[in-house]
Amino acid sequence: MSVEPVTTKDHEARMCGPRLQLTKTEIEEISEMLLYEELSRARIRDLEEGVRAQRARGSARAVRRWTRVARWAARRAERYELDQN
């Protein structure tokens, strides 16, 4: 789980304002909400990593394909030159 940095302004706003008394149920609800929020962030990170890996595989595949095309074009050009001579 990650921790968000708290600025001095945020800290002062929390400490100087009126203190709220939360019930046990409210605290549990907030904790559960934060847990779901963190889980959704983790899922998003996992999806982003998967997309990056898929892009890397796709670009490697494109490199191999264009290398084959370039080799084919070079062989064809050589054959064409030989036929012309």
Secondary structure in CASP SS format (residue, H / E / C, confidence):
PFRMAT SS
TARGET T0000
AUTHOR 0000-0000-0000
METHOD secondary structure of the structure
MODEL  1
M C 1.00
S C 1.00
V C 1.00
E C 1.00
P C 1.00
V C 1.00
T C 1.00
T H 1.00
K H 1.00
D H 1.00
H H 1.00
E H 1.00
A H 1.00
R H 1.00
M H 1.00
C H 1.00
G C 1.00
P C 1.00
R C 1.00
L C 1.00
Q C 1.00
L C 1.00
T C 1.00
K H 1.00
T H 1.00
E H 1.00
I H 1.00
E H 1.00
E H 1.00
I H 1.00
S H 1.00
E H 1.00
M H 1.00
L H 1.00
L H 1.00
Y H 1.00
E H 1.00
E H 1.00
L H 1.00
S H 1.00
R H 1.00
A H 1.00
R H 1.00
I H 1.00
R H 1.00
D H 1.00
L H 1.00
E H 1.00
E H 1.00
G H 1.00
V H 1.00
R H 1.00
A H 1.00
Q H 1.00
R H 1.00
A H 1.00
R H 1.00
G H 1.00
S H 1.00
A H 1.00
R H 1.00
A H 1.00
V H 1.00
R H 1.00
R H 1.00
W H 1.00
T H 1.00
R H 1.00
V H 1.00
A H 1.00
R H 1.00
W H 1.00
A H 1.00
A H 1.00
R H 1.00
R H 1.00
A H 1.00
E H 1.00
R H 1.00
Y H 1.00
E H 1.00
L H 1.00
D H 1.00
Q H 1.00
N C 1.00
END
